[in-house]
Amino acid sequence: MKSHEATIKHLEAYAKREDKALRGLAATRDSAATKLKAAQKNLAAYCTKAAYASDNPGYNADASPAAPLKKVQLAVGPAC
């Protein structure tokens, strides 16, 4: 019985750490989205898109013109 209680305590501590980490990631994501939306107001004829690098393997961010993104996480602007 005590080993089960210890396991439960370890799992609760792990869940608490994971929850804190996920909340931090969500806050970072929300902050980036807010900044993109604010910047887009000055670029009325454009469409700004954001995606995770892991969803776009081999993507060259320096290429001009830019290749289309796969799995876009955020698209802001009237040209979208």
C-alpha positions in Angstrom: 0.0 0.0 0.0 2.8 2.4 0.8 4.5 1.7 -2.5 1.3 2.7 -4.3 1.1 5.9 -2.3 4.7 6.7 -3.2 4.0 6.0 -6.8 0.9 8.3 -6.7 3.0 11.1 -5.1 5.6 10.7 -7.8 3.0 10.8 -10.6 1.4 13.9 -9.0 4.7 15.7 -8.8 5.5 14.7 -12.4 2.1 15.9 -13.6 2.6 19.2 -11.8 6.0 19.8 -13.5 4.6 18.9 -16.9 1.6 21.2 -16.4 4.0 24.1 -15.5 6.1 23.4 -18.6 3.1 23.2 -20.9 1.7 26.5 -19.5 5.0 28.2 -20.1 5.1 26.9 -23.7 1.5 28.1 -24.2 2.4 31.6 -22.9 5.3 31.8 -25.2 3.1 30.8 -28.2 0.5 33.3 -27.2 3.1 36.1 -26.9 4.5 35.3 -30.3 1.0 35.3 -31.9 0.2 38.7 -30.3 3.4 40.2 -31.6 2.7 38.9 -35.1 -0.8 40.3 -35.1 0.4 43.7 -33.9 3.1 43.8 -36.6 0.6 42.8 -39.3 -1.4 46.0 -38.8 1.5 47.9 -40.6 1.6 45.4 -43.5 -2.0 45.5 -44.7 -1.4 43.9 -48.1 0.5 40.9 -46.7 -0.2 37.5 -45.2 2.1 36.6 -42.3 2.3 32.8 -41.5 4.0 31.0 -38.7 4.7 27.3 -38.3 7.0 25.0 -36.3 10.3 24.2 -37.9 9.7 20.5 -36.9 6.6 20.5 -39.1 8.6 21.8 -42.1 11.8 19.8 -42.4 14.3 21.2 -44.8 12.5 24.5 -45.0 14.9 27.3 -46.0 13.9 30.5 -44.1 16.4 32.5 -46.2 15.0 31.6 -49.6 13.4 34.3 -51.7 10.6 33.9 -52.6 9.7 31.7 -49.6 8.4 28.3 -50.2 4.9 27.5 -48.8 4.8 26.4 -45.2 3.2 23.0 -44.3 1.1 22.8 -41.2 0.7 26.6 -40.6 0.0 27.4 -36.9 -0.9 31.0 -37.4 -1.9 33.1 -40.4 -2.5 36.8 -40.0 -3.4 39.5 -42.5 -6.0 40.4 -45.1 -4.1 38.7 -47.9 -4.4 35.3 -46.2 
